[in-house]
């Protein structure tokens, strides 16, 4: 009886030691920190490769406070050498996604955010078009004002043209 109890206790002790030595899955915060580190590394590689004529990095921001990686964003303000040999600045936006690796771990990957870049470019072009329309209207009003002056008429003000630049 004592022998059976000793063998049983010995086997239970071996099982407990075996269970303690098994690799545990990482805790949620450890997994999230690993994903953040992978995101930072991939982001640095991605923005230097995404900008043609890359010269240097001015600022980088990674917005990774959201719980889900698909909501993470990153922005890099970089200088690049343009086609004429001058130096310009630009902002490039990136998003993240997670793919499962061969080892069963999640790998964070960074990709250029084309949609955001196109939306920002469209907004800038819209503002520029508003200024062009305003300038054309203002030029017509100035010419009309000059014509009134040549004819001897004295207009008191330039009437507003109705086109105003939008911000």
N, CA and C atoms as an extended XYZ file, in Angstrom:
501
Properties=species:S:1:pos:R:3:atomname:S:1:resname:S:1:resid:I:1 pbc="F F F"
N         0.807       -1.186        0.000 N   UNK     1
C         0.000        0.000        0.000 CA  UNK     1
C         0.857        1.258        0.000 C   UNK     1
N         1.861        1.265        0.879 N   UNK     2
C         2.743        2.414        0.930 CA  UNK     2
C         3.545        2.554       -0.369 C   UNK     2
N         3.877        1.415       -0.947 N   UNK     3
C         4.634        1.437       -2.195 CA  UNK     3
C         3.789        2.015       -3.322 C   UNK     3
N         2.516        1.599       -3.402 N   UNK     4
C         1.618        2.131       -4.433 CA  UNK     4
C         1.448        3.637       -4.284 C   UNK     4
N         1.298        4.085       -3.058 N   UNK     5
C         1.137        5.516       -2.792 CA  UNK     5
C         2.402        6.274       -3.178 C   UNK     5
N         3.558        5.716       -2.892 N   UNK     6
C         4.826        6.361       -3.242 CA  UNK     6
C         4.988        6.437       -4.755 C   UNK     6
N         4.642        5.339       -5.458 N   UNK     7
C         4.725        5.338       -6.928 CA  UNK     7
C         3.752        6.349       -7.511 C   UNK     7
N         2.548        6.393       -6.990 N   UNK     8
C         1.546        7.337       -7.460 CA  UNK     8
C         2.002        8.784       -7.237 C   UNK     8
N         2.564        9.075       -6.076 N   UNK     9
C         3.080       10.419       -5.795 CA  UNK     9
C         4.250       10.761       -6.713 C   UNK     9
N         5.099        9.776       -6.980 N   UNK    10
C         6.235        9.984       -7.866 CA  UNK    10
C         5.769       10.305       -9.287 C   UNK    10
N         4.796        9.547       -9.783 N   UNK    11
C         4.246        9.785      -11.126 CA  UNK    11
C         3.572       11.152      -11.200 C   UNK    11
N         2.844       11.523      -10.163 N   UNK    12
C         2.187       12.835      -10.133 CA  UNK    12
C         3.237       13.951      -10.117 C   UNK    12
N         4.313       13.765       -9.408 N   UNK    13
C         5.383       14.771       -9.364 CA  UNK    13
C         6.031       14.900      -10.736 C   UNK    13
N         6.262       13.767      -11.413 N   UNK    14
C         6.827       13.812      -12.766 CA  UNK    14
C         5.885       14.533      -13.733 C   UNK    14
N         4.594       14.239      -13.655 N   UNK    15
C         3.614       14.910      -14.514 CA  UNK    15
C         3.564       16.406      -14.239 C   UNK    15
N         3.650       16.786      -12.970 N   UNK    16
C         3.634       18.209      -12.620 CA  UNK    16
C         4.867       18.911      -13.180 C   UNK    16
N         6.050       18.270      -13.049 N   UNK    17
C         7.270       18.859      -13.609 CA  UNK    17
C         7.191       18.964      -15.132 C   UNK    17
N         6.641       17.941      -15.773 N   UNK    18
C         6.488       17.963      -17.224 CA  UNK    18
C         5.555       19.097      -17.653 C   UNK    18
N         4.452       19.259      -16.921 N   UNK    19
C         3.482       20.309      -17.262 CA  UNK    19
C         4.090       21.700      -17.067 C   UNK    19
N         4.917       21.882      -16.050 N   UNK    20
C         5.539       23.177      -15.798 CA  UNK    20
C         6.571       23.538      -16.863 C   UNK    20
N         7.187       22.531      -17.458 N   UNK    21
C         8.214       22.783      -18.466 CA  UNK    21
C         7.655       22.951      -19.873 C   UNK    21
N         6.365       22.748      -20.052 N   UNK    22
C         5.762       22.928      -21.370 CA  UNK    22
C         5.687       24.420      -21.704 C   UNK    22
N         5.937       24.770      -22.976 N   UNK    23
C         5.851       26.191      -23.340 CA  UNK    23
C         4.407       26.689      -23.223 C   UNK    23
N         4.274       27.823      -22.597 N   UNK    24
C         2.945       28.420      -22.427 CA  UNK    24
C         2.666       29.357      -23.587 C   UNK    24
N         1.440       29.489      -23.975 N   UNK    25
C         1.133       30.512      -24.975 CA  UNK    25
C         1.376       31.884      -24.354 C   UNK    25
N         1.847       32.833      -25.152 N   UNK    26
C         2.147       34.148      -24.584 CA  UNK    26
C         0.878       34.826      -24.085 C   UNK    26
N         1.067       35.604      -23.074 N   UNK    27
C        -0.062       36.373      -22.553 CA  UNK    27
C        -0.462       37.412      -23.608 C   UNK    27
N        -1.667       37.921      -23.484 N   UNK    28
C        -2.190       38.872      -24.471 CA  UNK    28
C        -1.299       40.098      -24.609 C   UNK    28
N        -0.833       40.656      -23.490 N   UNK    29
C        -0.005       41.851      -23.582 CA  UNK    29
C         1.349       41.547      -24.237 C   UNK    29
N         1.897       40.330      -23.997 N   UNK    30
C         3.153       39.957      -24.640 CA  UNK    30
C         2.964       39.833      -26.147 C   UNK    30
N         1.860       39.231      -26.542 N   UNK    31
C         1.566       39.083      -27.969 CA  UNK    31
C         1.377       40.437      -28.622 C   UNK    31
N         0.673       41.345      -27.952 N   UNK    32
C         0.428       42.682      -28.491 CA  UNK    32
C         1.737       43.474      -28.618 C   UNK    32
N         2.614       43.352      -27.618 N   UNK    33
C         3.909       44.056      -27.675 CA  UNK    33
C         4.772       43.506      -28.811 C   UNK    33
N         4.713       42.196      -29.009 N   UNK    34
C         5.456       41.601      -30.123 CA  UNK    34
C         4.919       42.112      -31.447 C   UNK    34
N         3.597       42.202      -31.575 N   UNK    35
C         3.005       42.733      -32.806 CA  UNK    35
C         3.394       44.191      -33.016 C   UNK    35
N         3.424       44.977      -31.952 N   UNK    36
C         3.826       46.386      -32.077 CA  UNK    36
C         5.276       46.504      -32.548 C   UNK    36
N         6.135       45.667      -32.004 N   UNK    37
C         7.547       45.707      -32.402 CA  UNK    37
C         7.708       45.300      -33.861 C   UNK    37
N         6.993       44.254      -34.272 N   UNK    38
C         7.031       43.850      -35.678 CA  UNK    38
C         6.481       44.951      -36.575 C   UNK    38
N         5.431       45.631      -36.118 N   UNK    39
C         4.853       46.730      -36.897 CA  UNK    39
C         5.868       47.854      -37.069 C   UNK    39
N         6.578       48.208      -36.017 N   UNK    40
C         7.589       49.270      -36.104 CA  UNK    40
C         8.695       48.900      -37.093 C   UNK    40
N         9.181       47.667      -37.006 N   UNK    41
C        10.268       47.243      -37.892 CA  UNK    41
C         9.815       47.232      -39.349 C   UNK    41
N         8.633       46.693      -39.609 N   UNK    42
C         8.149       46.626      -40.982 CA  UNK    42
C         7.824       48.013      -41.517 C   UNK    42
N         7.334       48.903      -40.658 N   UNK    43
C         7.035       50.277      -41.070 CA  UNK    43
C         8.309       50.996      -41.506 C   UNK    43
N         9.380       50.865      -40.735 N   UNK    44
C        10.639       51.517      -41.100 CA  UNK    44
C        11.158       51.014      -42.442 C   UNK    44
N        11.036       49.743      -42.693 N   UNK    45
C        11.450       49.188      -43.977 CA  UNK    45
C        10.547       49.678      -45.104 C   UNK    45
N         9.251       49.755      -44.821 N   UNK    46
C         8.280       50.077      -45.869 CA  UNK    46
C         8.363       51.527      -46.334 C   UNK    46
N         8.453       52.480      -45.406 N   UNK    47
C         8.426       53.860      -45.875 CA  UNK    47
C         9.719       54.268      -46.560 C   UNK    47
N        10.831       53.658      -46.204 N   UNK    48
C        12.060       53.990      -46.931 CA  UNK    48
C        12.034       53.414      -48.341 C   UNK    48
N        11.329       52.315      -48.543 N   UNK    49
C        11.217       51.712      -49.872 CA  UNK    49
C        10.095       52.335      -50.697 C   UNK    49
N         9.109       52.936      -50.060 N   UNK    50
C         7.941       53.456      -50.780 CA  UNK    50
C         8.216       54.789      -51.456 C   UNK    50
N         9.163       55.545      -50.962 N   UNK    51
C         9.429       56.883      -51.499 CA  UNK    51
C        10.628       56.807      -52.431 C   UNK    51
N        10.384       57.140      -53.704 N   UNK    52
C        11.465       57.133      -54.693 CA  UNK    52
C        12.335       58.360      -54.455 C   UNK    52
N        13.632       58.163      -54.405 N   UNK    53
C        14.559       59.255      -54.144 CA  UNK    53
C        14.655       59.598      -52.670 C   UNK    53
N        14.291       58.647      -51.812 N   UNK    54
C        14.294       58.866      -50.361 CA  UNK    54
C        15.629       59.453      -49.925 C   UNK    54
N        15.557       60.513      -49.109 N   UNK    55
C        16.765       61.167      -48.604 CA  UNK    55
C        16.920       60.979      -47.105 C   UNK    55
N        15.894       61.394      -46.346 N   UNK    56
C        15.944       61.229      -44.892 CA  UNK    56
C        14.546       61.309      -44.307 C   UNK    56
N        14.433       60.846      -43.071 N   UNK    57
C        13.170       60.850      -42.347 CA  UNK    57
C        13.132       62.050      -41.419 C   UNK    57
N        12.023       62.786      -41.444 N   UNK    58
C        11.861       63.917      -40.544 CA  UNK    58
C        11.078       63.515      -39.298 C   UNK    58
N         9.928       62.871      -39.479 N   UNK    59
C         9.087       62.433      -38.360 CA  UNK    59
C         8.394       61.131      -38.724 C   UNK    59
N         8.160       60.314      -37.722 N   UNK    60
C         7.330       59.120      -37.913 CA  UNK    60
C         6.368       59.013      -36.741 C   UNK    60
N         5.173       58.539      -37.041 N   UNK    61
C         4.158       58.319      -36.017 CA  UNK    61
C         3.486       56.986      -36.301 C   UNK    61
N         3.331       56.190      -35.263 N   UNK    62
C         2.570       54.942      -35.379 CA  UNK    62
C         1.416       55.043      -34.397 C   UNK    62
N         0.214       54.959      -34.920 N   UNK    63
C        -0.993       55.027      -34.100 CA  UNK    63
C        -1.457       53.597      -33.848 C   UNK    63
N        -0.942       52.997      -32.775 N   UNK    64
C        -1.235       51.592      -32.495 CA  UNK    64
C        -1.942       51.399      -31.160 C   UNK    64
N        -2.704       52.395      -30.753 N   UNK    65
C        -3.386       52.297      -29.462 CA  UNK    65
C        -4.692       51.503      -29.556 C   UNK    65
N        -5.194       51.313      -30.756 N   UNK    66
C        -6.420       50.528      -30.923 CA  UNK    66
C        -6.153       49.054      -30.590 C   UNK    66
N        -7.195       48.372      -30.166 N   UNK    67
C        -7.046       46.958      -29.818 CA  UNK    67
C        -6.807       46.084      -31.035 C   UNK    67
N        -7.432       46.412      -32.135 N   UNK    68
C        -7.320       45.574      -33.322 CA  UNK    68
C        -6.314       46.176      -34.291 C   UNK    68
N        -5.406       45.358      -34.761 N   UNK    69
C        -4.319       45.821      -35.627 CA  UNK    69
C        -4.800       46.434      -36.932 C   UNK    69
N        -5.982       46.048      -37.413 N   UNK    70
C        -6.460       46.585      -38.689 CA  UNK    70
C        -6.785       48.070      -38.588 C   UNK    70
N        -6.903       48.592      -37.375 N   UNK    71
C        -7.157       50.020      -37.179 CA  UNK    71
C        -5.863       50.808      -36.953 C   UNK    71
N        -4.734       50.130      -36.905 N   UNK    72
C        -3.462       50.813      -36.718 CA  UNK    72
C        -3.094       51.566      -37.990 C   UNK    72
N        -2.485       52.728      -37.817 N   UNK    73
C        -2.013       53.534      -38.937 CA  UNK    73
C        -0.620       54.042      -38.608 C   UNK    73
N         0.101       54.408      -39.640 N   UNK    74
C         1.421       54.993      -39.447 CA  UNK    74
C         1.626       56.073      -40.498 C   UNK    74
N         2.397       57.087      -40.118 N   UNK    75
C         2.670       58.200      -41.002 CA  UNK    75
C         4.156       58.512      -40.915 C   UNK    75
N         4.749       58.795      -42.062 N   UNK    76
C         6.151       59.210      -42.102 CA  UNK    76
C         6.254       60.486      -42.919 C   UNK    76
N         6.907       61.479      -42.364 N   UNK    77
C         7.224       62.695      -43.108 CA  UNK    77
C         8.677       62.550      -43.543 C   UNK    77
N         8.888       62.493      -44.850 N   UNK    78
C        10.220       62.226      -45.376 CA  UNK    78
C        10.608       63.276      -46.412 C   UNK    78
N        11.908       63.402      -46.601 N   UNK    79
C        12.441       64.225      -47.677 CA  UNK    79
C        12.872       63.296      -48.796 C   UNK    79
N        12.698       63.778      -50.034 N   UNK    80
C        13.146       62.998      -51.175 CA  UNK    80
C        13.707       63.935      -52.226 C   UNK    80
N        14.496       63.391      -53.112 N   UNK    81
C        15.083       64.169      -54.199 CA  UNK    81
C        14.150       64.037      -55.391 C   UNK    81
N        13.643       65.179      -55.887 N   UNK    82
C        12.693       65.147      -56.990 CA  UNK    82
C        13.420       64.976      -58.325 C   UNK    82
N        12.663       64.964      -59.416 N   UNK    83
C        13.225       64.704      -60.740 CA  UNK    83
C        14.192       65.800      -61.187 C   UNK    83
N        14.042       66.998      -60.659 N   UNK    84
C        14.927       68.108      -61.038 CA  UNK    84
C        16.167       68.196      -60.164 C   UNK    84
N        16.276       67.330      -59.183 N   UNK    85
C        17.432       67.338      -58.296 CA  UNK    85
C        17.218       68.133      -57.023 C   UNK    85
N        16.031       68.730      -56.870 N   UNK    86
C        15.716       69.478      -55.660 CA  UNK    86
C        15.204       68.558      -54.568 C   UNK    86
N        15.082       69.113      -53.387 N   UNK    87
C        14.615       68.337      -52.242 CA  UNK    87
C        13.193       68.770      -51.909 C   UNK    87
N        12.304       67.798      -51.750 N   UNK    88
C        10.910       68.052      -51.373 CA  UNK    88
C        10.566       67.192      -50.168 C   UNK    88
N         9.431       67.558      -49.536 N   UNK    89
C         8.904       66.783      -48.406 CA  UNK    89
C         7.561       66.186      -48.790 C   UNK    89
N         7.268       65.057      -48.185 N   UNK    90
C         5.960       64.442      -48.383 CA  UNK    90
C         5.590       63.638      -47.143 C   UNK    90
N         4.306       63.396      -47.003 N   UNK    91
C         3.788       62.507      -45.960 CA  UNK    91
C         3.295       61.241      -46.632 C   UNK    91
N         3.662       60.114      -46.091 N   UNK    92
C         3.163       58.840      -46.607 CA  UNK    92
C         2.468       58.103      -45.473 C   UNK    92
N         1.310       57.517      -45.792 N   UNK    93
C         0.482       56.818      -44.805 CA  UNK    93
C         0.525       55.327      -45.062 C   UNK    93
N         0.475       54.573      -43.981 N   UNK    94
C         0.511       53.118      -44.053 CA  UNK    94
C        -0.544       52.524      -43.129 C   UNK    94
N        -0.957       51.302      -43.460 N   UNK    95
C        -1.875       50.524      -42.632 CA  UNK    95
C        -1.202       49.188      -42.337 C   UNK    95
N        -1.772       48.447      -41.414 N   UNK    96
C        -1.179       47.185      -40.987 CA  UNK    96
C        -2.172       46.042      -41.145 C   UNK    96
N        -1.622       44.863      -41.311 N   UNK    97
C        -2.417       43.641      -41.306 CA  UNK    97
C        -1.569       42.549      -40.669 C   UNK    97
N        -2.211       41.505      -40.224 N   UNK    98
C        -1.504       40.410      -39.569 CA  UNK    98
C        -1.754       39.132      -40.361 C   UNK    98
N        -0.675       38.459      -40.676 N   UNK    99
C        -0.745       37.159      -41.340 CA  UNK    99
C        -0.149       36.113      -40.415 C   UNK    99
N        -0.712       34.930      -40.456 N   UNK   100
C        -0.154       33.841      -39.641 CA  UNK   100
C         1.068       33.281      -40.333 C   UNK   100
N         2.151       33.171      -39.576 N   UNK   101
C         3.388       32.639      -40.116 CA  UNK   101
C         3.396       31.126      -40.101 C   UNK   101
N         4.477       30.549      -40.628 N   UNK   102
C         4.615       29.094      -40.650 CA  UNK   102
C         4.763       28.521      -39.253 C   UNK   102
N         5.289       29.337      -38.341 N   UNK   103
C         5.495       28.859      -36.979 CA  UNK   103
C         4.248       29.000      -36.116 C   UNK   103
N         3.144       29.454      -36.715 N   UNK   104
C         1.898       29.602      -35.973 CA  UNK   104
C         1.776       30.936      -35.264 C   UNK   104
N         2.787       31.771      -35.387 N   UNK   105
C         2.759       33.086      -34.753 CA  UNK   105
C         2.248       34.112      -35.758 C   UNK   105
N         1.667       35.161      -35.239 N   UNK   106
C         1.145       36.223      -36.097 CA  UNK   106
C         2.276       37.163      -36.497 C   UNK   106
N         2.376       37.449      -37.791 N   UNK   107
C         3.363       38.390      -38.307 CA  UNK   107
C         2.639       39.648      -38.776 C   UNK   107
N         3.073       40.783      -38.296 N   UNK   108
C         2.471       42.058      -38.671 CA  UNK   108
C         3.157       42.567      -39.922 C   UNK   108
N         2.360       42.990      -40.886 N   UNK   109
C         2.907       43.527      -42.127 CA  UNK   109
C         2.321       44.911      -42.376 C   UNK   109
N         3.135       45.749      -42.954 N   UNK   110
C         2.780       47.130      -43.215 CA  UNK   110
C         2.586       47.300      -44.724 C   UNK   110
N         1.568       48.053      -45.132 N   UNK   111
C         1.373       48.307      -46.559 CA  UNK   111
C         0.953       49.753      -46.783 C   UNK   111
N         1.346       50.297      -47.918 N   UNK   112
C         1.078       51.679      -48.281 CA  UNK   112
C        -0.434       51.897      -48.376 C   UNK   112
N        -0.921       52.989      -47.810 N   UNK   113
C        -2.356       53.289      -47.799 CA  UNK   113
C        -2.695       54.144      -49.023 C   UNK   113
N        -2.951       53.475      -50.145 N   UNK   114
C        -3.237       54.174      -51.399 CA  UNK   114
C        -4.491       55.015      -51.297 C   UNK   114
N        -5.523       54.498      -50.654 N   UNK   115
C        -6.792       55.218      -50.577 CA  UNK   115
C        -6.618       56.554      -49.865 C   UNK   115
N        -5.936       56.534      -48.751 N   UNK   116
C        -5.739       57.785      -48.009 CA  UNK   116
C        -4.906       58.777      -48.808 C   UNK   116
N        -3.880       58.290      -49.502 N   UNK   117
C        -3.036       59.171      -50.309 CA  UNK   117
C        -3.857       59.812      -51.434 C   UNK   117
N        -4.701       59.024      -52.085 N   UNK   118
C        -5.530       59.563      -53.163 CA  UNK   118
C        -6.572       60.542      -52.626 C   UNK   118
N        -7.151       60.249      -51.462 N   UNK   119
C        -8.120       61.165      -50.856 CA  UNK   119
C        -7.472       62.501      -50.507 C   UNK   119
N        -6.260       62.466      -49.962 N   UNK   120
C        -5.569       63.711      -49.626 CA  UNK   120
C        -5.218       64.502      -50.879 C   UNK   120
N        -4.782       63.810      -51.923 N   UNK   121
C        -4.457       64.490      -53.182 CA  UNK   121
C        -5.703       65.128      -53.788 C   UNK   121
N        -6.841       64.433      -53.734 N   UNK   122
C        -8.087       64.991      -54.261 CA  UNK   122
C        -8.511       66.224      -53.470 C   UNK   122
N        -8.325       66.196      -52.152 N   UNK   123
C        -8.677       67.357      -51.331 CA  UNK   123
C        -7.800       68.552      -51.677 C   UNK   123
N        -6.519       68.331      -51.893 N   UNK   124
C        -5.615       69.434      -52.267 CA  UNK   124
C        -5.998       69.991      -53.630 C   UNK   124
N        -6.300       69.108      -54.577 N   UNK   125
C        -6.687       69.572      -55.918 CA  UNK   125
C        -7.993       70.348      -55.874 C   UNK   125
N        -8.919       69.959      -55.000 N   UNK   126
C       -10.182       70.679      -54.869 CA  UNK   126
C        -9.944       72.094      -54.345 C   UNK   126
N        -9.069       72.225      -53.365 N   UNK   127
C        -8.747       73.550      -52.828 CA  UNK   127
C        -8.065       74.392      -53.899 C   UNK   127
N        -7.131       73.783      -54.641 N   UNK   128
C        -6.437       74.524      -55.692 CA  UNK   128
C        -7.404       74.965      -56.782 C   UNK   128
N        -8.367       74.118      -57.125 N   UNK   129
C        -9.361       74.487      -58.137 CA  UNK   129
C       -10.212       75.655      -57.638 C   UNK   129
N       -10.546       75.677      -56.355 N   UNK   130
C       -11.302       76.794      -55.790 CA  UNK   130
C       -10.530       78.093      -55.879 C   UNK   130
N        -9.221       78.036      -55.614 N   UNK   131
C        -8.400       79.232      -55.724 CA  UNK   131
C        -8.290       79.696      -57.173 C   UNK   131
N        -8.179       78.764      -58.112 N   UNK   132
C        -8.094       79.139      -59.520 CA  UNK   132
C        -9.376       79.832      -59.967 C   UNK   132
N       -10.539       79.307      -59.568 N   UNK   133
C       -11.811       79.934      -59.928 CA  UNK   133
C       -11.915       81.314      -59.295 C   UNK   133
N       -11.477       81.441      -58.050 N   UNK   134
C       -11.503       82.734      -57.378 CA  UNK   134
C       -10.587       83.721      -58.081 C   UNK   134
N        -9.378       83.282      -58.465 N   UNK   135
C        -8.439       84.160      -59.165 CA  UNK   135
C        -8.987       84.600      -60.512 C   UNK   135
N        -9.617       83.676      -61.249 N   UNK   136
C       -10.190       84.035      -62.553 CA  UNK   136
C       -11.297       85.065      -62.387 C   UNK   136
N       -12.148       84.884      -61.399 N   UNK   137
C       -13.232       85.822      -61.150 CA  UNK   137
C       -12.679       87.175      -60.718 C   UNK   137
N       -11.674       87.160      -59.866 N   UNK   138
C       -11.065       88.404      -59.408 CA  UNK   138
C       -10.396       89.134      -60.572 C   UNK   138
N        -9.709       88.395      -61.445 N   UNK   139
C        -9.098       89.019      -62.624 CA  UNK   139
C       -10.152       89.683      -63.501 C   UNK   139
N       -11.300       89.020      -63.695 N   UNK   140
C       -12.370       89.614      -64.508 CA  UNK   140
C       -12.901       90.874      -63.844 C   UNK   140
N       -13.046       90.882      -62.538 N   UNK   141
C       -13.531       92.074      -61.827 CA  UNK   141
C       -12.531       93.226      -61.925 C   UNK   141
N       -11.250       92.918      -61.820 N   UNK   142
C       -10.227       93.966      -61.934 CA  UNK   142
C       -10.239       94.564      -63.329 C   UNK   142
N       -10.353       93.722      -64.359 N   UNK   143
C       -10.418       94.232      -65.736 CA  UNK   143
C       -11.654       95.108      -65.926 C   UNK   143
N       -12.773       94.705      -65.365 N   UNK   144
C       -13.993       95.497      -65.457 CA  UNK   144
C       -13.815       96.835      -64.738 C   UNK   144
N       -13.163       96.821      -63.603 N   UNK   145
C       -12.896       98.036      -62.846 CA  UNK   145
C       -12.005       98.984      -63.655 C   UNK   145
N       -10.952       98.431      -64.284 N   UNK   146
C       -10.065       99.246      -65.109 CA  UNK   146
C       -10.801       99.815      -66.312 C   UNK   146
N       -11.684       99.009      -66.911 N   UNK   147
C       -12.455       99.491      -68.055 CA  UNK   147
C       -13.361      100.638      -67.636 C   UNK   147
N       -14.012      100.541      -66.483 N   UNK   148
C       -14.843      101.639      -65.977 CA  UNK   148
C       -14.019      102.907      -65.789 C   UNK   148
N       -12.801      102.744      -65.270 N   UNK   149
C       -11.956      103.914      -65.045 CA  UNK   149
C       -11.554      104.559      -66.360 C   UNK   149
N       -11.237      103.770      -67.403 N   UNK   150
C       -10.859      104.308      -68.705 CA  UNK   150
C       -12.023      105.060      -69.344 C   UNK   150
N       -13.232      104.608      -69.081 N   UNK   151
C       -14.410      105.254      -69.657 CA  UNK   151
C       -14.807      106.497      -68.861 C   UNK   151
N       -14.092      106.782      -67.797 N   UNK   152
C       -14.406      107.957      -66.999 CA  UNK   152
C       -15.409      107.696      -65.906 C   UNK   152
N       -15.859      106.478      -65.775 N   UNK   153
C       -16.806      106.158      -64.720 CA  UNK   153
C       -16.026      105.869      -63.441 C   UNK   153
N       -16.643      106.122      -62.323 N   UNK   154
C       -15.959      105.926      -61.044 CA  UNK   154
C       -16.714      104.902      -60.201 C   UNK   154
N       -16.447      103.612      -60.429 N   UNK   155
C       -17.079      102.624      -59.552 CA  UNK   155
C       -16.483      102.748      -58.155 C   UNK   155
N       -17.306      102.588      -57.174 N   UNK   156
C       -16.836      102.780      -55.799 CA  UNK   156
C       -16.197      101.525      -55.221 C   UNK   156
N       -16.687      100.376      -55.588 N   UNK   157
C       -16.139       99.130      -55.033 CA  UNK   157
C       -16.104       98.063      -56.098 C   UNK   157
N       -15.355       97.068      -55.826 N   UNK   158
C       -15.408       95.845      -56.632 CA  UNK   158
C       -16.459       94.946      -56.006 C   UNK   158
N       -17.427       94.538      -56.777 N   UNK   159
C       -18.462       93.669      -56.245 CA  UNK   159
C       -17.887       92.273      -56.015 C   UNK   159
N       -18.336       91.623      -54.977 N   UNK   160
C       -17.847       90.258      -54.768 CA  UNK   160
C       -18.289       89.352      -55.902 C   UNK   160
N       -17.450       88.399      -56.241 N   UNK   161
C       -17.727       87.583      -57.427 CA  UNK   161
C       -18.461       86.288      -57.122 C   UNK   161
N       -18.651       85.939      -55.907 N   UNK   162
C       -19.399       84.733      -55.594 CA  UNK   162
C       -18.537       83.505      -55.460 C   UNK   162
N       -17.339       83.521      -55.985 N   UNK   163
C       -16.425       82.391      -55.822 CA  UNK   163
C       -15.511       82.685      -54.645 C   UNK   163
N       -15.521       81.802      -53.708 N   UNK   164
C       -14.604       81.960      -52.576 CA  UNK   164
C       -13.825       80.661      -52.422 C   UNK   164
N       -12.546       80.784      -52.118 N   UNK   165
C       -11.786       79.537      -51.917 CA  UNK   165
C       -12.270       78.809      -50.688 C   UNK   165
N       -12.346       77.492      -50.787 N   UNK   166
C       -12.826       76.679      -49.659 CA  UNK   166
C       -11.647       75.979      -49.022 C   UNK   166
N       -11.667       75.910      -47.726 N   UNK   167
C       -10.572       75.251      -46.999 CA  UNK   167
C       -11.021       73.903      -46.538 C   UNK   167
